[in-house]
């Protein structure tokens, strides 16, 4: 199963911790996970970075990241809404947090 997650909440919220636990569990069960970071969710990139080592794919709204002074992160695709649309079109389930 392919799981797409939209994260728009800051790291200090419960949403970031939930995305972390959900993504880890999904990967352990053999599922594919894509996380799209948008709005203040871009601040969660560094907090969730260990997930990339487990095979979770990160896509970041470049506009939101640059607006907030964040630089590119190796291994993460800095793109836009067209990338989110592509992720959603290929996903079996979509969950939004924020």
LUMFI-882593 format. One record per atom (N, C-alpha, C, O): x, y, z; residue in three letters. Coordinates in steps of 0.1 Angstrom, whole numbers, plus 5000, padded with zeros to 4 digits. Example, Ala and Ser with C-alpha at 12.3 -4.5 7.8 and 13.67 -1.06 7.14 Angstrom:
<nodes>
NODE    x    y    z residu
NODE 5132 4943 5078    ALA
NODE 5123 4955 5078    ALA
NODE 5132 4967 5078    ALA
NODE 5142 4967 5085    ALA
NODE 5128 4978 5071    SER
NODE 5137 4989 5071    SER
NODE 5129 5000 5079    SER
NODE 5134 5011 5080    SER
</nodes>
This chain:
<nodes>
NODE    x    y    z residu
NODE 5008 4988 5000    UNK
NODE 5000 5000 5000    UNK
NODE 5009 5012 5000    UNK
NODE 5019 5013 5006    UNK
NODE 5005 5023 4993    UNK
NODE 5012 5035 4993    UNK
NODE 5004 5045 5001    UNK
NODE 4992 5048 4999    UNK
NODE 5011 5051 5011    UNK
NODE 5005 5061 5020    UNK
NODE 5010 5075 5018    UNK
NODE 5023 5076 5018    UNK
NODE 5002 5084 5015    UNK
NODE 5006 5098 5014    UNK
NODE 5002 5106 5026    UNK
NODE 4990 5105 5030    UNK
NODE 5011 5114 5031    UNK
NODE 5008 5122 5043    UNK
NODE 5011 5136 5040    UNK
NODE 5022 5140 5035    UNK
NODE 5002 5145 5044    UNK
NODE 5004 5160 5043    UNK
NODE 5006 5165 5057    UNK
NODE 4998 5162 5066    UNK
NODE 5017 5172 5059    UNK
NODE 5020 5177 5072    UNK
NODE 5022 5192 5071    UNK
NODE 5030 5197 5064    UNK
NODE 5013 5200 5078    UNK
NODE 5013 5214 5078    UNK
NODE 5015 5220 5092    UNK
NODE 5015 5233 5093    UNK
NODE 5017 5212 5102    UNK
NODE 5018 5217 5116    UNK
NODE 5033 5218 5120    UNK
NODE 5041 5211 5115    UNK
NODE 5036 5227 5129    UNK
NODE 5049 5229 5135    UNK
NODE 5054 5217 5143    UNK
NODE 5045 5209 5147    UNK
NODE 5067 5215 5145    UNK
NODE 5072 5203 5152    UNK
NODE 5067 5202 5166    UNK
NODE 5066 5190 5171    UNK
NODE 5064 5213 5173    UNK
NODE 5060 5211 5187    UNK
NODE 5046 5206 5189    UNK
NODE 5041 5204 5200    UNK
NODE 5039 5204 5178    UNK
NODE 5025 5199 5179    UNK
NODE 5025 5184 5180    UNK
NODE 5035 5177 5177    UNK
NODE 5014 5178 5184    UNK
NODE 5013 5164 5184    UNK
NODE 5013 5158 5170    UNK
NODE 5016 5146 5169    UNK
NODE 5009 5166 5160    UNK
NODE 5008 5161 5147    UNK
NODE 5021 5156 5142    UNK
NODE 5022 5145 5135    UNK
NODE 5032 5163 5145    UNK
NODE 5045 5158 5140    UNK
NODE 5049 5145 5146    UNK
NODE 5055 5137 5140    UNK
NODE 5046 5144 5159    UNK
NODE 5049 5131 5166    UNK
NODE 5041 5120 5160    UNK
NODE 5045 5108 5159    UNK
NODE 5028 5123 5157    UNK
NODE 5019 5112 5152    UNK
NODE 5024 5108 5138    UNK
NODE 5024 5096 5135    UNK
NODE 5028 5117 5130    UNK
NODE 5034 5114 5116    UNK
NODE 5046 5105 5118    UNK
NODE 5048 5096 5110    UNK
NODE 5054 5108 5127    UNK
NODE 5066 5100 5129    UNK
NODE 5063 5086 5133    UNK
NODE 5068 5077 5126    UNK
NODE 5054 5084 5143    UNK
NODE 5050 5071 5147    UNK
NODE 5043 5063 5136    UNK
NODE 5045 5051 5133    UNK
NODE 5033 5070 5129    UNK
NODE 5026 5064 5118    UNK
NODE 5035 5059 5107    UNK
NODE 5033 5048 5101    UNK
NODE 5044 5068 5103    UNK
NODE 5053 5065 5092    UNK
NODE 5062 5053 5095    UNK
NODE 5064 5044 5087    UNK
NODE 5068 5053 5107    UNK
NODE 5076 5042 5112    UNK
NODE 5068 5029 5111    UNK
NODE 5073 5019 5106    UNK
NODE 5056 5029 5117    UNK
NODE 5048 5017 5117    UNK
NODE 5045 5012 5103    UNK
NODE 5045 5000 5100    UNK
NODE 5041 5021 5094    UNK
NODE 5037 5018 5081    UNK
NODE 5049 5011 5073    UNK
NODE 5048 5001 5066    UNK
NODE 5061 5017 5075    UNK
NODE 5073 5012 5068    UNK
NODE 5076 4998 5074    UNK
NODE 5080 4989 5066    UNK
NODE 5075 4996 5087    UNK
NODE 5078 4983 5093    UNK
NODE 5068 4972 5088    UNK
NODE 5072 4961 5087    UNK
NODE 5056 4977 5084    UNK
NODE 5046 4967 5078    UNK
NODE 5048 4965 5063    UNK
NODE 5040 4958 5057    UNK
NODE 5058 4972 5057    UNK
NODE 5061 4970 5043    UNK
NODE 5054 4979 5034    UNK
NODE 5054 4977 5022    UNK
NODE 5048 4990 5039    UNK
NODE 5041 5000 5031    UNK
NODE 5051 5011 5026    UNK
NODE 5061 5013 5033    UNK
NODE 5047 5017 5015    UNK
NODE 5055 5029 5010    UNK
NODE 5049 5042 5016    UNK
NODE 5037 5043 5017    UNK
NODE 5057 5051 5020    UNK
NODE 5053 5063 5027    UNK
NODE 5059 5075 5020    UNK
NODE 5071 5076 5018    UNK
NODE 5051 5085 5016    UNK
NODE 5055 5098 5011    UNK
NODE 5050 5108 5021    UNK
NODE 5038 5108 5024    UNK
NODE 5058 5118 5025    UNK
NODE 5054 5129 5033    UNK
NODE 5056 5142 5025    UNK
NODE 5067 5144 5020    UNK
NODE 5045 5150 5024    UNK
NODE 5046 5163 5018    UNK
NODE 5045 5173 5029    UNK
NODE 5036 5174 5037    UNK
NODE 5056 5182 5030    UNK
NODE 5057 5192 5040    UNK
NODE 5053 5205 5034    UNK
NODE 5058 5210 5024    UNK
NODE 5043 5212 5041    UNK
NODE 5038 5225 5036    UNK
NODE 5035 5234 5047    UNK
NODE 5034 5229 5059    UNK
NODE 5034 5247 5045    UNK
NODE 5031 5257 5055    UNK
NODE 5042 5255 5066    UNK
NODE 5053 5253 5063    UNK
NODE 5038 5256 5079    UNK
NODE 5047 5255 5090    UNK
NODE 5052 5240 5091    UNK
NODE 5061 5238 5099    UNK
NODE 5046 5231 5084    UNK
NODE 5051 5217 5085    UNK
NODE 5065 5216 5080    UNK
NODE 5072 5206 5083    UNK
NODE 5070 5226 5072    UNK
NODE 5084 5225 5067    UNK
NODE 5094 5225 5079    UNK
NODE 5105 5221 5077    UNK
NODE 5090 5231 5090    UNK
NODE 5099 5231 5102    UNK
NODE 5101 5217 5107    UNK
NODE 5110 5215 5116    UNK
NODE 5093 5207 5103    UNK
NODE 5094 5193 5108    UNK
NODE 5105 5185 5101    UNK
NODE 5108 5174 5105    UNK
NODE 5110 5191 5090    UNK
NODE 5120 5183 5082    UNK
NODE 5131 5177 5090    UNK
NODE 5133 5165 5090    UNK
NODE 5138 5186 5098    UNK
NODE 5149 5181 5106    UNK
NODE 5145 5171 5117    UNK
NODE 5152 5162 5120    UNK
NODE 5133 5173 5122    UNK
NODE 5129 5164 5133    UNK
NODE 5125 5150 5128    UNK
NODE 5127 5140 5135    UNK
NODE 5121 5149 5115    UNK
NODE 5117 5137 5110    UNK
NODE 5127 5131 5100    UNK
NODE 5125 5120 5094    UNK
NODE 5138 5137 5099    UNK
NODE 5149 5133 5090    UNK
NODE 5153 5118 5091    UNK
NODE 5155 5112 5081    UNK
NODE 5153 5113 5103    UNK
NODE 5157 5098 5104    UNK
NODE 5148 5089 5096    UNK
NODE 5152 5078 5093    UNK
NODE 5136 5093 5093    UNK
NODE 5126 5085 5086    UNK
NODE 5131 5083 5071    UNK
NODE 5128 5072 5065    UNK
NODE 5139 5092 5066    UNK
NODE 5144 5090 5052    UNK
NODE 5153 5078 5052    UNK
NODE 5154 5071 5041    UNK
NODE 5160 5076 5062    UNK
NODE 5169 5064 5063    UNK
NODE 5161 5051 5063    UNK
NODE 5167 5040 5061    UNK
NODE 5149 5052 5066    UNK
NODE 5140 5040 5066    UNK
NODE 5132 5039 5053    UNK
NODE 5124 5030 5052    UNK
NODE 5134 5047 5044    UNK
NODE 5128 5046 5031    UNK
NODE 5116 5056 5029    UNK
NODE 5109 5055 5018    UNK
NODE 5113 5064 5038    UNK
NODE 5102 5074 5037    UNK
NODE 5107 5085 5027    UNK
NODE 5118 5090 5029    UNK
NODE 5098 5088 5017    UNK
NODE 5102 5099 5008    UNK
NODE 5096 5112 5013    UNK
NODE 5085 5113 5017    UNK
NODE 5105 5122 5012    UNK
NODE 5101 5136 5017    UNK
NODE 5100 5145 5004    UNK
NODE 5109 5145 4996    UNK
NODE 5089 5152 5003    UNK
NODE 5087 5163 4994    UNK
NODE 5083 5175 5001    UNK
NODE 5075 5175 5010    UNK
NODE 5090 5186 4998    UNK
NODE 5088 5199 5005    UNK
NODE 5083 5209 4995    UNK
NODE 5087 5211 4984    UNK
NODE 5073 5217 5000    UNK
NODE 5068 5229 4993    UNK
NODE 5080 5239 4993    UNK
NODE 5082 5245 5003    UNK
NODE 5087 5240 4982    UNK
NODE 5098 5249 4981    UNK
NODE 5095 5264 4985    UNK
NODE 5102 5270 4992    UNK
NODE 5083 5268 4980    UNK
NODE 5079 5282 4983    UNK
NODE 5078 5284 4998    UNK
NODE 5083 5294 5003    UNK
NODE 5071 5275 5005    UNK
NODE 5069 5276 5020    UNK
NODE 5083 5275 5027    UNK
NODE 5085 5283 5037    UNK
NODE 5092 5267 5022    UNK
NODE 5105 5265 5029    UNK
NODE 5113 5278 5027    UNK
NODE 5119 5283 5037    UNK
NODE 5113 5283 5015    UNK
NODE 5121 5295 5013    UNK
NODE 5115 5307 5020    UNK
NODE 5123 5316 5025    UNK
NODE 5102 5308 5021    UNK
NODE 5095 5319 5028    UNK
NODE 5100 5319 5043    UNK
NODE 5100 5329 5049    UNK
NODE 5102 5307 5048    UNK
NODE 5106 5306 5062    UNK
NODE 5121 5305 5064    UNK
NODE 5125 5302 5076    UNK
NODE 5129 5307 5054    UNK
NODE 5143 5308 5055    UNK
NODE 5150 5294 5056    UNK
NODE 5161 5293 5061    UNK
NODE 5143 5284 5052    UNK
NODE 5149 5270 5052    UNK
NODE 5157 5267 5039    UNK
NODE 5152 5270 5028    UNK
NODE 5168 5261 5041    UNK
NODE 5176 5256 5029    UNK
NODE 5172 5242 5025    UNK
NODE 5165 5235 5032    UNK
NODE 5176 5239 5013    UNK
NODE 5173 5225 5008    UNK
NODE 5180 5215 5017    UNK
NODE 5190 5218 5024    UNK
NODE 5174 5203 5018    UNK
NODE 5179 5192 5026    UNK
NODE 5182 5181 5017    UNK
NODE 5174 5177 5009    UNK
NODE 5194 5175 5018    UNK
NODE 5198 5164 5009    UNK
NODE 5188 5152 5011    UNK
NODE 5185 5149 5022    UNK
NODE 5183 5147 5000    UNK
NODE 5174 5135 5000    UNK
NODE 5160 5139 5000    UNK
NODE 5151 5131 4997    UNK
NODE 5157 5152 5001    UNK
NODE 5143 5157 5001    UNK
NODE 5141 5164 4987    UNK
NODE 5150 5172 4983    UNK
NODE 5130 5162 4981    UNK
NODE 5126 5169 4969    UNK
NODE 5120 5182 4972    UNK
NODE 5110 5182 4979    UNK
NODE 5125 5193 4968    UNK
NODE 5119 5206 4970    UNK
NODE 5111 5209 4957    UNK
NODE 5117 5212 4946    UNK
NODE 5098 5209 4958    UNK
NODE 5090 5211 4947    UNK
NODE 5078 5219 4950    UNK
NODE 5079 5230 4957    UNK
NODE 5066 5215 4945    UNK
NODE 5054 5223 4947    UNK
NODE 5042 5215 4947    UNK
NODE 5042 5203 4948    UNK
NODE 5031 5222 4945    UNK
NODE 5018 5215 4945    UNK
NODE 5016 5205 4935    UNK
NODE 5008 5195 4936    UNK
NODE 5022 5206 4923    UNK
NODE 5022 5196 4913    UNK
NODE 5028 5183 4918    UNK
NODE 5023 5172 4914    UNK
NODE 5038 5184 4926    UNK
NODE 5044 5172 4932    UNK
NODE 5034 5165 4942    UNK
NODE 5033 5153 4942    UNK
NODE 5027 5173 4950    UNK
NODE 5018 5168 4959    UNK
NODE 5006 5161 4951    UNK
NODE 5002 5150 4955    UNK
NODE 5002 5167 4941    UNK
NODE 4991 5161 4932    UNK
NODE 4996 5148 4927    UNK
NODE 4988 5138 4926    UNK
NODE 5008 5147 4923    UNK
NODE 5013 5134 4917    UNK
NODE 5014 5123 4928    UNK
NODE 5010 5112 4926    UNK
NODE 5018 5127 4940    UNK
NODE 5019 5118 4952    UNK
NODE 5005 5113 4955    UNK
NODE 5003 5101 4957    UNK
NODE 4995 5122 4955    UNK
NODE 4981 5118 4959    UNK
NODE 4975 5109 4948    UNK
NODE 4968 5099 4951    UNK
NODE 4978 5112 4935    UNK
NODE 4973 5104 4924    UNK
NODE 4978 5089 4925    UNK
NODE 4971 5080 4920    UNK
NODE 4990 5087 4931    UNK
NODE 4996 5074 4931    UNK
NODE 4993 5067 4945    UNK
NODE 4996 5055 4946    UNK
NODE 4987 5074 4954    UNK
NODE 4985 5068 4968    UNK
NODE 4972 5060 4969    UNK
NODE 4963 5062 4962    UNK
NODE 4973 5050 4978    UNK
NODE 4961 5042 4981    UNK
NODE 4953 5049 4992    UNK
NODE 4941 5048 4993    UNK
NODE 4961 5056 5001    UNK
NODE 4954 5063 5012    UNK
NODE 4962 5077 5014    UNK
NODE 4974 5077 5012    UNK
NODE 4954 5087 5018    UNK
NODE 4959 5100 5020    UNK
NODE 4955 5105 5034    UNK
NODE 4943 5104 5037    UNK
NODE 4964 5110 5042    UNK
NODE 4961 5115 5055    UNK
NODE 4967 5129 5056    UNK
NODE 4978 5131 5052    UNK
NODE 4959 5139 5062    UNK
NODE 4965 5152 5063    UNK
NODE 4965 5155 5078    UNK
NODE 4956 5153 5086    UNK
NODE 4976 5161 5082    UNK
NODE 4978 5166 5096    UNK
NODE 4982 5181 5096    UNK
NODE 4990 5185 5089    UNK
NODE 4975 5188 5105    UNK
NODE 4978 5202 5106    UNK
NODE 4966 5210 5109    UNK
NODE 4966 5222 5111    UNK
</nodes>
